[in-house]
Amino acid sequence: MTALSAASALELGEAELRARGGRKWAVPPEVLPAWLADMDLAVAPPVAEAVRRLAASGDFGYGLRDGVRPGAAVAEAFAQRMQRLHGWWAEPAQTQAMADLVQALHTVVVAFAEAGAEAIVPLPSYGPFAEAVLATGRTLAPSPMLTDADGRWRLDLDGLAALAASPRARLLLLCNPHNPTGRVFTRGELEAVAAIADAHGLVVVSDEIHADLRFDGAEHVPFATLPGAAERTVTLTSATKAFNLAGLRCALAHFGTPELLRRYHRTVPARMHGVPGLAGVEATVAAWREGDAWLADALALLSANRERVVEAVGEMPGVRVVAPEGTYLAWLDCGGVPRGGRTAGRFFLERAQVRLSGGEEFGAAYGDWARLNFATSGVLLERILERLARAAAGAVAAGS
Ligand SMILES: Cc1ncc(COP(=O)(O)O)c(C=O)c1O
């Protein structure tokens, strides 16, 4: 209870959220947003303080932090955090700081796959994975994930191995914890992926941006820590999801060995990235060094919300969900709701006035699905769930 009441101090109300003018809430007044991956929570006090301190100093020149350049400071904070949480020293000299992670996805694809070469992407997938492959003139090798009888998603390891065996395969883009399914892949699953990559000489790009957002003791295994994997692993991360800092723009790519970094810089010189802004660096360092107490409260709230989503969806006719092991995203199977030819996202926008992320954003085959962002107040979540339930029940009862 203590944790939950502390967590409730984080919750922001609808009026404030609408007044802020952020992208997630740029929806008509009758619509409730549960789409974009921002949290409707008050930011961690150490983060707010770090940004306030910077603003108050008025010093917006070329900065140093702790006597080193901002990019080096954020790389050091990342290494220390990984050491503390996972016993992994992510060598700062092998880290490239940049403004955002999607940028890193694109540059890594360009660096490690020549034009026309294949990059393997498990589906469903956070949209920019496929975008990074296609927009850079590389070839997308999609690997549809599988579901167990209980609906739990898993990687198709045989399918991945078959795609990896192609002479033109160069890269595997992995998202762990996985957006949108919420899977936190087990050590065994990751070892199997590492073995496939090793057998076929693939570089693995491991997007671990959701790593701090896990439930029920699910273990996060940084891909680069798997035996023998470092030499072929690029880890992408930032504090933007767990600490809700997406507007401040600071991310990093860590290369498992100096040689991998050299290979990268042969195509993408460090200068091509520019550097992250000082406010983003200050916020990220504060989050990673001093944000644990806030994160624990946020996770308590998210965990309660997740249980509520599973319970409410369990009672919704035509909709199914498997409890996500990580992220604040629930991947809803809306295949049992008659929708008159509309995608699930469109259906719930029109009939429930709730904006979800349509499943088709994560792969053309997923129009029956929708992604619900449950990082909001208990009150707003309840209203969102009620609206979804009413729309689903109405459509099931009417049969169309
Ligand atoms: C898996 C994943 N990677 C990257 C990002 C975006 O990162 P950024 O906005 O820092 O580019 C998101 C945002 O939701 C995400 O879910």
The ligand as an ORCA input file, in Angstrom:
! r2SCAN-3c Opt
* xyz 0 1
  C      11.429     -0.154    -28.940
  C      11.563      1.332    -29.076
  N      12.686      1.860    -29.580
  C      12.834      3.199    -29.728
  C      11.852      4.075    -29.348
  C      11.983      5.560    -29.572
  O      13.116      6.081    -29.078
  P      13.490      7.583    -29.382
  O      12.230      8.394    -29.349
  O      14.429      7.932    -28.317
  O      14.084      7.587    -30.741
  C      10.664      3.570    -28.816
  C       9.583      4.494    -28.448
  O       8.529      4.128    -28.079
  C      10.523      2.175    -28.661
  O       9.406      1.633    -28.152
*
